[in-house]
Amino acid sequence: MFRSIFAVAALSLAASPALAADGGQLFNMQCKMCHTGGPMGPSLTGVAGAKIASKEFNYSPALKGKSGTWTDANLDAFLKAPAQFAPGTRMMVSVPSEENRAAIIAYLKTLK
Ligand code: HEC
């Protein structure tokens, strides 16, 4: 019960600029070092809503083999447990906190 209320609150917050700003800070600390579009990780510009593994990048067969797009739910599942979402993925970093995932996803949507 409490959990579902929290999930709704987190989702409605996902559109808030303050949340995206928090997400930007988390992104700079936890993600940016790899996600500059270099050999360490694909660029995440426009990733929200994009087809999974569709950038110029040498993806793992695991991620390349996923169909679908980066919906909020898919981003959330991937960031929560990358190896569960795409067993064999080369992204090892996870974000255990539901709140932090919501903030990061809100920020990813601003990367256009
Ligand atoms: C140590 C380097 C590294 C860090 C840190 C990292 N990633 Fe990744 N990320 C990768 C790699 C490598 C891939 C491609 C994985 C594959 O091909 O299996 C990836 C893939 C992704 C994708 C899918 C991109 C696509 O084009 O389909 C998303 C979304 C993503 N990462 C988000 C994040 C977020 C958000 C963070 C911070 C919480 C983060 N990553 C931190 C290396 C990293």
Boltz pocket constraint, residues with backbone or C-beta under 6 A from the ligand:
constraints:
  - pocket:
      binder: B
      contacts: [[A, 26], [A, 27], [A, 30], [A, 31], [A, 32], [A, 33], [A, 34], [A, 35], [A, 39], [A, 40], [A, 41], [A, 42], [A, 43], [A, 44], [A, 47], [A, 51], [A, 52], [A, 53], [A, 54], [A, 55], [A, 58], [A, 59], [A, 60], [A, 61], [A, 62], [A, 63], [A, 64], [A, 75], [A, 79], [A, 88], [A, 89], [A, 90], [A, 91], [A, 92], [A, 93], [A, 94], [A, 95], [A, 104]]
      max_distance: 6.0
